[in-house]
Amino acid sequence: MSDETASGPVRSGRYDPTRRAAAVRIPFPARLNLHAERARQHTLQWVQAMGLLTGDVAAAEYDALRLERLMAYFYPDATAPDLELAADFNAWFFIFDDQFDGGLGTRPAEIRRVVDALAATMTLDGAGPLPGAEEELPAPGAEEALSSEAAGTPLVRGFRDIWLRSTTGTPGSWRLRFRAHWRAYLAAHEGEAHHRNADRLPTLDQFLEIRRESIGVRPCLDFTERCGGYALPDDLHDSPALREMREITGDVVIFVNDIISLVKELAAGDVNNSVVVHGAHKGCTVEESVEHISALANARTARFARLAAALPGTLAERGVPRQTREHVDHYVDGMRHLMAGNLTWSLATSRYDETGVAAVSDGRRRPWSRLTTALDAAAPPHRTGAA
C-alpha cells in the first residue's frame, strides 16, 4: 500500500468510520448494561487513585472516550460491582495499549521487561478457591518477587489490583486459564514490536497469530464466565467448537477495530492493522482492503451462527448436564455481546473520530501514554527463559 493511498483520507479529513464500517454485518443485538453510569463514576475514581491518570485535563480526555460503555455492551447483565471491575480492567487495557504509540512500541527488550514486571503480579495472594473447587493453583515457582519500586508504579499497582479482585473466590482451573490468557496478551506486545521493526509487513495470517492475543478478547471472555458465576470444565472450554467460536469472536473484533481505527493508527505511525497488512501485500487501495477485511468479518460471523446453532444438540447428544449447557449458552451469548458491542461502541466513541485522530497526530500522545518509563527503570534485569 503506497503512502499516498494510505494517507490521503488522513490529510483530507474525509475519513468516515461509520461509512467504512457499513459493510460489516454483525447479526447480533447490542444491549447496554443499566449500571453503565455507575461504572463510569467508579472507574474515573479508580484510575486516578491508582495514578494511571493525573490531573483534570487527563481525566477529562479519558472520560470523553466513554470506555466503560464498551464493558456495558460486553456484559449487559452483569451486576453493578462486576461491571465496575470490568470497567477498571478495560481502562487498564486501553491505558496500557496507549503506551505503545511512541518509541516503546518498537523496542522489544524494553517491552519484555515491562511485561515481566506485570506478569509477576499474578500470584495467588488472597485468591482462595470457591467451595468445592477441585484444585488449588500451584505456587508460581518461576516468578520472582517484584521490587518495591516496580510494585509501586501505576501500571503494576493497577494490574495487581485487578488481578486480585478478579480472582478472589474463583476456581483454580479458571484462574489458571485467566492467568495464561493475560500472559499471552502481555507477551504479544513484543511480537507486535518485531512486526513494526521488520523490513516487510507480516502476512495476514502472521499478523493474526499475534493480534489474536494482543486484542485481549480471551481475558474478556474469561470475565463472561466470572459474571455468570461459573467456570466451564476445561475439556468443554477447549472443545473444537468453542475454540473456533472464540477465534472467530477475536477476529471479528480485530477486523472491526482495524477498519474503524485505521486513520488513528496511521496518524500514530502504527502499521499493526489488518487493513494495512492486506493492502500492502495485495497492492490495493484502502477502500479495496477495507472491503476485503469486511468480507472476512462477515464470513466469520456467518460461520459463528452455524456453529452456535449446532452446539446445543451436540452437547445434549454428549450427555452434558443441563446446567452446564446453560452455562455454555451464556458463554456463547457473551461472544455475541463482544462482537456486537465492539462495533456499536467503536462507532460512538471519540477515540476514533477526528478528535481521537488529532490526539495522536504530529507526534502528540495521550496524557497517560508515558507510564512505562518509571516501570522500565524499576524492573529487575530480564533473565533469558523467564515466563
N, C-alpha and C positions, 0 to 999 in steps of 0.2 A: 504494500500500500504506500503510495507516494506521500511525501509530506504535504503536497498541495491538496491532494484528495482528502487526506485525513484532517487537515487543519482548516479547510475552508469554512465549514459551519461554525467553528470556534471563533474565527475572526469576524465573520459577518454577523454573528448574533442570530442566525436563522435556525439554530438548533431548537427543536421542539420535542422533548422526550415523550410527550403524550402521542404525538404523531408517529414517532419511530416505534413506539411500543404497541401501536394499534393492531399490528398483525399478530401479536401474541394472543392466543386463545386459552385461557385457563377456566375450565368449565365448573369451577367450584365457587360458592359464595364466600365473600369475606364478611366476618362478623366482628364487631368491636366490643371488647370487654367493658362492662359498665363501670369498672373501677379504674379506668384509664387516667382520669384526672387525679385521683388519689395517688396512683403510681408516679405520675409526673411530679407532684409536690414532694413525695418521699425521695425520689431519686435525685432531684435537684439538691436536696439537703445532703444526701449521701455522698455524691461526687465532690461536694465542697468539703465535707467533713473528712473525706479520705485524702484531700489535697490534689485530686485529679483536675479540679477547676479552681482557679484563684482569681478573685475579683469579680465585680459586677459585669464587666464587659464580656469576659469569657463565659460567665453563667448565662447571660442573655443570648450570646451567639449559640451556645449549646442548646438552650431551651427552644430556640427557633426551629431546630431540626425535628422536634417532637418525636424523639426516638422511642419514647415509652409507648407510642401508638403502634409501633411495629410489634412490640410484645403483646399489646392488647389485641391485635389481629391474630398473632400466633396462638395465643391461649385465651380464647374468648370466654371460656367457662371457668377460668382459674379463680381461686379465692383472692381477696384483696392482698393478703400477705404474700401469697405465691406470685402474684403479678408484680408486686413491689420488688421482690427478689429478682424476678425475670428482667424487670426494667433496669435494675442495678447491673446485672451481668451484661445486658445489652449495651448500657452506657460504657462499661469497661471495654467491651468488644470494639466499639467504634472509636473510642479514645485511643486504644492500643493500635488499631488499624491506621489511624492518622499519624502515628509515629514514623511510618514508613514512606510518607510523602516527600521527605527530604533525603539527605545523603545516606542515612541509616539503611534505607531500602536497597542499597547497592553494596553493603558491607557485611557479607555472610558471617565472618568471625565475630563481629560485634553483636549481630543478631543472635548467634549461638549463646553468647554469654548472657544476654538478656533473657533468652528462653530458658536457660539452665536455672537462673535465679527464680524465675516464675514457677517452673516445673517442680522445684524443690519445696514449694509451699504445699503441695498436695499430699500431705501426710494424713494420718488417722486421728490426729488430736481432736477430741470432742465429737467424733463421728461414730457413735455406737450403733449396733445393728438394731433393726426392728425386732420385736419379739417373734421368735420362730425363724429368724434368718438362718440359713443353712451354715454359713461360714463367716468368719471374720477375716478381714484383709490381713495379709502378712505384713510385717514391719518392712518399710521401704529401705532395704539394706543398701541400695545403690545411691541413695540420696544423702547429700551432705547437709548439715545444718546451715542455715543462712547466717551470714554475718549480720550483726546488729545494724550496720549501715544499710545493707541491701533490704533487710526486713522493714526498715523504716521509710523506704521510698514509696511514693503514692501508688505506683503501678503494682508493686508487690503487696503492699498493705491492702489495697482494694481487691486484688485477686485472692489473697488469703481469706479475706472476709467472705467473699462469695463462695469459695470452696467450703468453708466450714458451715455456713448457713445452708448450702445446698445439700450437703452430705449427712448432716446430723439426722440420725434416726432412719437412715436408708439401708437396705440390704447390701451386704458386701459384694454380691455379684453385680449389682447396679453401679456401686462405687468404682469397681474395677473398670467397667466399661466407660463410665463418665471420665475417670482419670485418663484412660487410654485415648479417648476422643479429644480431650483437652490437650494432651501431649502432642498428638498428631496435628492439631490445629496450630499450636505454637511453633512446632518444628517446620511446618510448611512455609513459614515466612523466610526461612533460609533458602529453601528451594526456589521461591519466587525471586529472591535476590540473585541467584545464579541465572535465572531466566533474563533478568534485566541486564546482566553483565555479558551475556552471550553475544557472539558475533551475529548470530541468526536467531530469530524468534523460534520458539518451540513449535512443533506441530500441534494441532488442536488436541489430539489425544495426549500428548506430553503435557500440554498446558492443563488439561482437565485432571490429570493424575495428581498434580499439586493443588490445583484450585479447589478440588472436591474436599480437601482438608481445610484450606485457609478460609473457605466461605463460612465455616462454623455451623453448618446445618446439623451435623451429628450431635454435638452437645445440646443444641436446641431441641432435637427430638428426644434426647435423654430427659430433658426437662418436661416434655409432654408426659412421659411416664410418671415423673415426680408429681406433676399437677394432678394426675389421675389417681395417685395413691397406690400404684402397683409397680412391679418390675417384671417385664416379660422374662420367661425362662430363657436361658442362654441359647438352647437349641432352637427355640422358636424365633428368638430375636435374630439369629444368624441363618434362618431358613432362606433358601434361594429367592422366594417371592419377596419377602420383606427386605432382603439385601438389595434386590433390584429396585424395589419401590423407593428405598432410601436414596439410592444413587440417582434415580430419576428426579426425586424431590430436590436434591442438591444441584443437579444440572439445570433444572428449570429456574431455580433461584439464581444460579450463576448467569444464565443467559439473559434473564430479565434485568438483573443488576448491571450486566455489561452493556446492554442496549441503552438503558436509561442513564447510566453514569459515564457513558463514553466521553462526552466532551469535558466533564470534570476531570477524568483521569488523563486525557490528553493535555489538558491545561496544567496538570501537576507533573507531566512528563512520564507517566506510567504507561507501560505497554502490556501489562498483565491483564489483558482483556480479550475475550474470545472473538469479538468483532474485529479487533486489530489483528489478532493472530490469524484468523481465517483470511482476512483481506490481504495480509502480507504474503501468504503462501499461494493465494489464487490470483493475486494481481488485480482484484476487482475494486469497485468503488465502495465507499462507506455504505451507501444505500443497498447495494447488492449484497454486501456482507451482512448487514442487519437483516435483510430478507432471508438469507440462509440460516442465520442463528435463530431467527423467529420460527422458521420451519422446523428446526431441530427441537425447539421447545414444544411446539405443538405436537410433533410426533411422539415426544416423550409423555406428554400429558395423556394422549390417546392410549398409549401403552399402559400407563398407570391405571387408567379407568378399566381396562380389560383385566389387569391383574387383580385389582380391587374387587371386581365383580366375581371373579372365580375363587377368591380366597376363602370366604365363609364356607362354601361347600367342601373345599379341600380340607379345611380344619375339622369340619364335622365328620368327614369320612375317616380322618385320622384318629377320631375319638378324643379330640382336645376338649377339656371340660368347658362347660358353658361360660363360667365366669372368666376363664382365660380368653375365650373367644370374644367376650365383651371387651376385655382389655385390648385385644388386637383391633377391634372395631374403633376404639378410642384412639389408638396409636395411628391407625390409617387416617382417621379424621384429622389427627394432628399434622400429618403430612399435607393433607389438603389445605389446612389452615396456613401452613407455611408458604405454600405456593401462591395461594390467593392473596394472603395478607401482604406478602412481599411486594407483589405487583401494585396493590392498592396503596400501600404506604409510600412506595417509591415514586408514584406519580403525584403524591401530595406534599412530600417533604421539601423543604427549601435546600436540602443537601445537594440536589441535582439540578436545581433551576439556575437562572442567571446569577443569583446571589451566591449560590454554592460554588459555581464555576469561578466567580470573581474572588472568592475567599482563598482559592489555591492557585490563582493565575499570577504570572510575572514574579515568581519566587515567593509569593505570600504563603503563609501557612496558618493553620488554626492556632489559637492561643494555647491549646493544650498539647501541641504536637512535639514538644521537646522534653518529655518526661523521662526518656530513656537515658539522658545524659548522666544524671545522678545515679541511676540504676547501673549503668555500664561501669561507672567508676567504682561503685561499691561492690560489684560482683567479684567473687573469687576467680582466680585464673581457671580457664577451661581445661578440663582433662580429656584427652582423647578417649573415646569409647564410653563417655558418660551417657546415661539415658536421656 
